[in-house]
Amino acid sequence: WERCNKIQTGEILPSLWLSYRYLPSCLKQCFAYCSVFPKDYEFEKKEMILLWMAEGFLQSGQTERQLEEVGEDNFNNLVSRSLFQRSSNSYRETFVVHDVLHDLAMFVSREFCLALDDNQKLELLNSRTRHLSYRAGLSNDYQHESMRTGVLEAKHLRTLIRLSPFHEKDSQFVGQFVEELLSRGRFLRVVSSTHQTSPNLFSNLKHLRYLNLSYSKIQEIPHSICTMYNLHTLLLSDCKNLTRLPKDMGKLINLRHLETTGTQLVEMPPQMGNLKQLQTLSDFILSDNVNSSSIKELAELQQLRGELCISGLQNVNNIEDVWKANLRGNENLSELELQWEGDTSDRRIEKYEKVLDALEPHTNLKKISISGYAGSNFPRWVGDSKFSNIVSMTLIGIKYCCSLPPLGQLPSLENLIIKSFPEVETIGDEFYGNISSPAIPFPFLKNLEIDYMPKWSKWSFNGNQNDGGCFPRLKSLCLLENPKVAGSLPNSQKIEDLHIRGCDKLMESFPLNHYPSLEKFFLKDCDSIKSLPLDYFPMLKELQFLECQNLESIGATLVLESLSSLTPSDCNNLRSLPQHMPSKLEELIIRNCSKLVAQHEHWDFEGLTSLKTLHIEDCDVVLDSFPAGSLPAASLTELLLENLPGLQSLNGSAFKNVTSLHKLYLRNCKELQYLPEQVLRHTFLHSLWIDECPFLERRYREEKGEDWDKVSHIPDIYISGKTTRDLMQEEFAQMLRESIAQASATNT
């Protein structure tokens, strides 16, 4: 790496070179290593840190700091210098190296790093290559002799990383290439691959520190892995066919990270307590096999941090083993999941209660989930205010508890999910905790979800409701399938998102005037509600109501200035929309509301100057002409009409001033004869989709349709779900079949 400081810099921008030159040497290595990935590759922080650690780039020096902590400092330092940038991925936090900076990394790493993303680059694989990544789809067409030459040259290869998505299969060429590299790669430190390879190929990899087999179809881990005493990281996430780990896993005394999420493991191998360096252990599975690790092995794993899921707790027989596990002593765990599974109907209630009591974690814990617990009461630590760091709690499938635990005094709790408590009938003071305390219950709770409580009928509130006594910061409330609960809801002035499904009795006395900040309202399967006055929701932006069979009207005497999305669906008796539709409405989707659509002549589309998307679906009603009034002239970009068997024609005059329509979808409108000239004559239409509309299909088929010339200017045309090119190929194939048949008949 020091050699990189002596190379000529004329090929890159001086400013970029200076940004690299003045980096500390440890950061130079970490940055240059990123050239092993192609441009625009998105990586996670932990992924990169574990790779750096395996490559030997991280040194703790004279300090007692963990290498992972050193790696996090290095990573954050590169982010602060803008050498790493956060990507726009909203699903998970990932980072990228900007194109120009990637060129810099490639420049300084020269021949040491190679991202093999096309066949030609294989020629660059040589004796200087140390770090190699590859894609699954490399072609078989490339000369195998060149592949063998490259493999023979790369005798000092340290890194082999697969880049392709897990669902993309390795080509035959790649499979042979990977096996050649593994069979000769005795200096390999990093291997990431989903390729199904011979277990014997791992036996020579004595220097391996990082092995990622995630998403592979591997059924068992080669026993030879247990002799890789330098292994730091073993990643097996989503290996769906994997049921067991090797019995000698306890010999991997340097292992620091073991991830098995998404596997089918049924137990842990014996002597897991020997892995005293473990920091990541995603799952600890308990079984009734006496030869597997018991829960007391966790006592030796005091370096564990991050997330831990302990499952199979129904198999615990010795309560003393649970106490010996000493979860209370592990101050580094931030997330804990406790699972009881299978048949717990024997109702050994006392045992389950003692087990959960002994599983008390350290008060540093931030997230906890308990599922399948079959005790009748919760231990005192669940809800104790000393757990001041807990921000998220999930309780699922608690069969025999008749009341909820006292969670209201958890001072930092922000997210709470309560699901499937079949015996709970009342939620009251016991839920809020110490009622004599002056502290407001749930002072920081933002998101509350209560689901599948078949007996729950009463919800009472502690404190002054007018002052938001309970849940003063609640923003999202979700209630699903609680058919008996009635009365009022928390009077939180800050609720922005309300989701109610299958709570019929609740809607009979729904306190509409309590939610002035509501922005999103989802209502489903509540037949008791007949009208929905929207004036109470001045800030409403999104409204969906589904399967409310007795709902007849949506009323609003005031214009809802903020409403941007409105979706009524499967409301068979709904007859009217709000009289004053908001000008900011951008999306209107109507499904299976035939009586509503039958009144379409009363709709004022022209006033919806922001409407971009209009869908009318699944309405069995006769429509001589649709729509009755003019459509928005400058905003409408997408119109979908689907499953409207009674639609006779489109009203051409409604389209005469429309200048923005890009997409027109028509499906299963069997009586629709033609498209109006006002639609077809404009050049703004980019996509026309016609399916199960027999008259339209015949009229607008390419070249053969009588009005093909009227739609031929549209870039994307789909007829019966096929492009015009598909239809031409089918017609040609049919003509060819007929010619062959005719020739055969002539010859006979």
N, C-alpha and C positions, 0 to 999 in steps of 0.2 A: 504493500500500500504506500510506503514511503517513496517508491519509484514513481508513483503518480504525480508527485510534486515536481519532478524533473522533466516532464513531457513538454513538448512545444504547445503553446497556447494560442497560436494564430488562428486556429479553426473555430474558436468560440469567442463570444463577446467578452471583452475585458472585464466588464462589471460583474458578469457571472463568474468569471474565473476568480476574481477577488473575493466574491462571496464564499467560494469554496476554499480558497487558499488560506483564509484566516479562521477557518473552522478549527476547533481542537481536533487532534488526530483521531480521537475516539468517534467523533461525529463524522469525520471524513469517511471512515470505514462504513459506518451505518448508512450514510447517504449514498455512497457509490454502489453499495450492495443492491439498491433498489433498481439498478439497471438490469438485474436478472428477470425483472418483470417487464412486459411490453408497455407501451404508452397507454395511458388511460386505465390501467389496471387499478381497481379499487381494493384497498387492503384495510384490515382492522388493526387497531393499535396492538392488541394482545398478540395477534398473528405475527406481526413484524418483530415484536420484542422477543418472542420465543425463537424465531429464526435467528436473530442476532445472537441470542444466548447460545444456541447450538453451534453457531459458526465461531464462537470464541471472541466476539467483539466486545463483550461486556466484562469489565473488571471492577471488583469492589474495592481494590486497593487495601489500605490498612483499616478500613472501616468494617463494621459488622453488618452493613447494609446487604439486603438480598440483591441478587443479580437482576431480578425482575424490577426492583425499585430503581436501580441504575438505568435499566433499559427505558423505564417510563420517563425518567429525567431526560435522557437523550432524545426520546421521541418528542416530548413537549418542547424541547429546545429547538428541534428542527421545525416544528410547527410555528413556534414564535418567530423564527427567522424566515417564515413563508417558503421553506423548502418542501414542506408537506402542506397540503391544503385540504380542508374538509370538502368532501364531495357533496353533491346535491341529493344523494340517496336518502330518502325519507324513512325507509324501512329500518335501517340500522346506521350507526355512525361509522363511516368509512372515510378513507383519505386517498388522495391521488398526488402524483408528482406532475407538475405542469409540463407540457410538451418540451419547452425550451430547457427546463431544468432536467428533464429526463435525458435530453441530448448531452447536457453537462455530465450527468452521472455515467452515461455510456462512454463519454470521452475519457473520464478519469479512470474508469475501470478497465478500459481497453478490452483486451482479449480474455480477461478473467471471467466476465459475466456474459452469458449468451441467452437471449430469449428466442427460442426456436419456434417461430410462428409460421414459417413457410419452408418448403422443401429446399430452396436454394441456400438458406442459411446453414444447412447441414454442413456445407463445405467449410464453414468457419469453426467447426468443432475441431480442436487440436490439443496438443499437449499442454498449452497454457490455460485451457479452459478449467476453471474451478467451480463455477456456479452455472447451472443449466436449468432452464424451464422449457416446457414443450406443450403443444396443444394436441388434443386427441385425434384430430382429423387429418394429420399429415398423410399424404397420399402414398398408396402402394406403387405409384408410377415411378417414383424416384429410384435410382439405381441402388440396389442393395449393396453393391460393392463399395459405394461411397459411404453408405451407412456403416459398414463393418470397418472401413478405414478410419472413420471418425471415432468409433468406439475404441478401437485399438490405440488411437492417438490420445484419447482423453483418459489416460491412466491415472491422473491425479485428481479426478473429479471429486468434489466434496458435496455438491448439492444437485439434487434431481427433483424438480417440482412440476407437478401437473397443473396446468392452468385452466383447462376446459371445465364447463359446468358438469356436475355429477351425472346428469342424464345423457350426456354425450358419450357414446361408446368409443373406446380406442379402436383405431383401424388396425388391421392385421400388421401393417408395417410398424405402427407405433408399438404394438405388443412385442414384436421381435426386438425392436430397438431398445425398449425398456429392459427386457430380459437380458439382452447382451450387456447393457450397462450395469445392471445389478450383479450379474455373474462375475464381472471384472472390477467392480467398484469397491475395492477393499478399503479405500480411504474415504468413502462416503460418510458424511456426518448428518446430512439432511435428505430424507426421502419422503416425497408426498405423491401418492399414486393410488388410483382405484383399480389398476390392472390386476386381473386374476393371474397370479404367478405361482410358481412352484415354491412350497415352503422352504425347500433346500437353498433357494437363492438368498435367503436372509442369514444363513449360517456363517457367511464370511464377513458380514458387516459388523465387525467388532468395535469399530469406532463410531457407530451410529449414535447420534444424540437426539435426533428428532425423527419420528416416524408418524406420518399422517396417512391412514387408510380409510378415512371417513368416506361414507357413501359407497364403499365398495361392496361387492356381493360375497365377501369372505365369510365362511361359515365357522372357521376356527382359527385362532391365532397360532402360528407355528411355535412349537415348543422352544425352538432355537432363539426366539426373542428373549427368553429368560436368561440367556448368557450374554446379552448386550449390557454389560455392567455400566457403560457410560451413558445409557439412554436417559435423557432428561424429560422428554415429551412423547407421549403416546396418545394419538387422537383417533378415536374409533366411532365418532358420532354418526348416527344414521346408518350403521351397518346392520340392516334389517334382518339378516340371516344369522347374526352372531348370538349364540346362546350361552357361551361359557368363555372364561379367560383361562389361560394355562395355570395349572395348579402350583407352578413354581414362581408365580409373579412376585412373591415375597423376596426373591433374590435380587430384584431390581432396586437396590438400596439407594441409587442416585436419582430415581424417578421423581420428578417434581410436578408433573401435570398429566393426569389421566382423565380423558373425557369419553364417556360412553353413552351420552344422551341419544335416545332414539334406537337403541339396540334392543335385543330380546333376551338380555342376560337374566338368568333366574337365580343367581347367587354370586357371592364373591369368593374367590379362591382363598385357601387358608393362608394365615400369617400375613394378612394385609397390614398388620401393625408394624411389620418390619420396614415399611416404606415411610420412614420417619421424615423424609424430606418433602413429602407430598404437600403441594400448595393448592392444586386443583384436583378435586375428586367430585365429578358431577353427580355420581350415583353410588350409593351403598345399598346393595340389595340383600335382604335377609331371607334365608330359607330354612326349611326344617331339616336340612342335611347337616348332620353333626360334623362332617368333614369340611364344611365351608366356614368362612370367617363369621364370628358372632359379633354382635354390636359392641362388645367391650374392646375390640381391636381399635375402635375410634379413639380410645384414650391415648394411644401412642401417636396419633396424627394431629398434634397440636399446632402444626404449621399450616393446617388447612385454612384457606381464605376464599372469599367470593361465595359461590353457590354450592349447596350440598342438598341432595335429595336422599332421604332414608326411606326406602320402601320395604314392603313385606313385614311390617311391624306386628301383624297378626301372628307371626311365627315366633315371636319372643316368648320364651317360657320362664326364663330366670330374670326376675326383676333386678337382682343384684348386678347382672351384666349391664343393664341400662345405666344404673348409677355409676358403674365403673367407666362407662363411656365418657362421662364427665364433659358433656357438651357445655355445661356452665363455665368450664375453664377455658374454652376456645374463644379468645377475644377477637380473632380475625375474621370469623365467619360473618358475612353480611346478609346472606339469604339462606333460609332453611325451609325445606319442604318435608313434611312428615306424612306418610301414606300407609293406611291400612287397606288391604285389598281382599278380594275374594269373598267367601261366605263368612260373615261374622254374626250369623244368626244364632249361634250358640249362646250369645249374650253373656259371655264371661266378663261382665261389666266391671267388676272390681279389678280384674287383671289389666284391662285396657286403661282404666283410670290411673292405676299405679304406674303403668308404662309411660303415659303422657306426663305424669307428674315428674318422673325421673328424667324426662327429656328436656327439662328446662334449659334454655340456652343462655348465653352471655347477654348482658344488657346492651352490648354494642350492636346487636342484631337490628337490621333495617327492614327486612321483609320476611314474612313467615306465612306458610300455607299449611293447613291441616285438612286432610281429606280421609273419609272412610272411618273416622273415629267412632267407636261403638260403645263408649262410656255414656253414662246418664248425666254426668256433671263434668265441668271443666275444672282442672286444678287451679289453685289460686294465682299462679304466675301468669295465666292467660288473662290479659287485661290489666295486669299490675302496672301502676303508673311509673314504676322504676324502669320500665322498658321505654325510656324517653326517646330512643332513636328509631323506633318502628314507624315507618311511613306507609307501609302496605301490608294488609292482612287479608287472607282468603280462607274461608271455612266452607267446606263442601262435603255433602253426603254424611251428615251427622244424624244417625238413625234414631237414637234413643234419648237425646237431650230434649227436655220440655221447655227449656228457656235458653236464651242467648247468654254468652258470657258477658261480664261487665267491661265493655271496651271503651266507654265514654271518657275515661280518664287517661287514655293514652295521649300524651300531650302533643305528639308530632304526627299522629296518624292522618294520612291524606287520602288513601285509597282503601276501601273496604268492600269485599264481595262476600255475601252470605247466600249460600245456595243449598237447597235440599235439606231442610230441617223438618221432616214430616210430622213431628210431634209438637212443634211450637204453635201455640194458639194466641199468645199475647206478646207483644213487644212493649215493655214499659220501663219502670224505674230500674229493674235489674240490669238492663242493657246500658244505662247511662252511668252506672258505677255508684260511687259514694254520693248519695243524694243530699247528705248534710254538708258536703263540700261546697264552698262558694265558687269553685271553678266551673266554667261553662262546659257542658259535655261536648265532646268532639270539637274542640276549639279550632282545629285546622283541617277538618275533613273536607275534601273537595269532591270526591267521587264515591257514591254509595250505590251498590247494586244488591237487591234482595230478590231471589228467584226461587220458584218451585216450593212454596210453603203451603201445602193443600189445606191445613187446618188453621192457618193464621187468619184471625178475624178482627183483631183490635190492635191499633197502634196509638199509644198515648205518649205524650211528650212532656219532658221535664222542663221547668222554667217558663218564662213568659214568652209565648209564641209571638206576640206582637213585636218583641224585641229580638226575635230570632234566637230565642233561648237555647235551642238545640241546633247544632249544625250551622253556626253563624257564617261559615265560609263555603257552604255547600254550593257547588256549581253544576254537578251532574247527578241526576237521580234516575235510576233504572229499576223498574218493578216488572217482573215477568212471571206469568202463570201463578198468581196468588188469587184464586177465584173468590175467596171469602172475605178478604180484608175490606173493611168499610171505614167510613169516617173521613178524617182530614189527612193531609200530608204535611211534612215539615214546612213551616212558613218561613222559607228562606228567601229573602229579597234578592239574593245573588244567583239563584239557580238559572243557568243558561241553557241546559240540555235536559229535557224530560222525555223518558222513554217508558211507555206503559203498554203492556201486552197481557191479555188474559186476566184482567183485574176488573171484572164486570161490576161487582158491587161497589167498588171504589168510585167508579165513574158516576154512580147515582148521586153522589154527594160531593163531587169533585169541586174543590175550592178554587175556581178559576182566577179570582182576583188576587191571589197570593204571589203571582209570578211576573212582576213588571219587567224583569231582566231576561225573560225567556227568549232564546234565539232559535233553538231547535226543539221541535215537538214531534214525537213519533208515537202514534196511537194505533193499536192493533187488537182485533178480536175483543171488542167491548160493545156488546149488543145493547146495553142499557142506555147508551147515549143516543139522543134523537137530534140534538142540535149542538153546534159548536160555535159559540160566539167568540170571535177573535179580538174584540176590542180590548180585552184584558191583557193582550200580549203586544204592546206597542213596538217592541224591539224584535219581534219574530222575523227570522230569516228563512227558515226551512220548516215546512209542515208536511208530514206524511200521515195519512190515516188509512188503514187497511182492514178489511173484513169487519167493519162495523155495520152490521146488517140493518139496523134500525135508524141509522143516521140519515136524516132527510135534508138538512141544510147546514151550510157554513155561513154564518152571518157576521157582518161587520158594518157598523154605521159610519165608522171612520176609515179612511184610507190607510192601509198598513204600509207605510212608506218603506219599511226595511225588507219586506217579504220578497225573496228572490227565487224560491223553489216551492212548488205546490204539487203534491202527488196524492190524489184520491185513488184508491184501488179496492175493487171487490166490495163496494158499498152499493148494494142493489137498490136501495130506496133513496139514494141521494138524488135530489132534483135540481139543486141550484148551487152556484158558486157565489162568493161574496159579490154584492151589488157594485161595490167600488173596488175594482181590481187595481192593485198597486202598479204604478208605472215602472217600478224597478224589478218586476217579476221577470226572471230570465229563463225559467224552466217550468213548463206545465206538462205533467204526465198523467193521463187519465186511463185507468185500466178497469175493464169490466164494471162500468158504471153506466148501464144502458139508459136508464131514466134521465141521467144527467146529460148525456150526449143528445138525447132526443130533444132537449131544450136549447140546443146550440145556437138557435137563431137569436137568443137573448144575450149571447156573449159579445163583449166588446173587445175584439182583438186589436182593433186599430189603436185603441188607447194604451195597449201594452207596448210602449215604445222601446223597451229593453228586452223583449222576449226573443231568445235565441233558439230554444228547443221546444218543439210541440210534438207530443206523442199522444195518439188516440188508439187504444188497443182493446181487443176482446169485447166489443160492444155489439150485441145482436139487436140492432134497431134499423128500421128503414130510414135511409138518408137519401132523399132525392138529389140533393146537391149540398156539398160541404166545401168550405164553411159558408155560412149565410152572409157574414159581413167581411170586410176587407181585413187581410192579414197585415201585421206590422210591416211597413214598407222597407225600413232600413236596417232592422236588427235580426230578423228570423234567418237562421242559417241551416236549421235541420228540421225536417217534417217527416214524421213516421206515422203511417196509417196501417194497422195490422189487425187481421182477423175482424174485418168489418163486412160481413156477408151481405148486408143490406145497403152498402154504399153504391149508388147508381152513377154519380158523376162528381167531378170536382168543379167548383164554381170558378170559372175563368176570371170573372171580374174581381174576385178576391185576391188574385195574384197580379193584377195589372200594374201595380206600383211597387211590387216587391223587387228589390235589387240586390238582395244579400243571400238568397237561398243557395247553399252549396250542396246539400245532400237531401235527396228525396227517396224515401223507402216505402214501398208498397208491397204488402204481403197478404195473401188470402183475402183479396177484395174481388170476389169472383164475378160480380156484376158490373165492375168498373169497365167501361167500354173504351175510353180514350183519355189522353192527357190534354188539357186545354192549351191552346196556342200561346196563351200568356205565360205559361211555364216554359214551353219548349223554345220560344223564339229568343230567349235571353242567353247570353254567353256565360252567366255567372254560375250555372249549375255544373258542378264538378263530378258528382256521383249520382247515378240513377240505379236503383235496386228494385227489381220486379220479380216476385216469386208467388206462384200459385194464383196468378191473375190471368186466366186463359185468354181473355180478349186482348189484354195488353201484350202478352207474350207473342201472340200471332201478329199483332200490328207492328211491333217494334223489333222483331227479330232482325239480325244483321242481314242486309241485302235482300232477304226474302220478304221481310215485312213491308206492308204498303206504305208505312210512315217511317221507315228506317232513316231516310234522309233528314227527318226532323230531329232525330236524336244523335245522329252520327258525330256531331261536334262535341259531344259530352265525353270527357277523358276516360271515366270509369263507368262502364255499363255492365250490370249483372242481370242476366235473364235466367230465372229458375235457379238462382244460386250459382250460376256459371258465368264466366266472362264471355264476351263475344268470341274471343279466340278459342275457348273451349267448345263453343257451339259450332264453330267452323270446322274444328278437328273432328267433332262427332259426325257432322254432315258428310265430311270427306270419307270417314271410316264407313259410314252407311252406304255411300255411293260405291266404295270399293267392294264391300260385301255383296252388293247387288250385282256388280259387274262380274265378280267371281262366280256367283250363283248362276247368272245368265250364261257365262261361258261354259260352266259345267253342264247346264241343261242342253246347250247346243252340241257339246261333245258326245253326250249320251244319245 
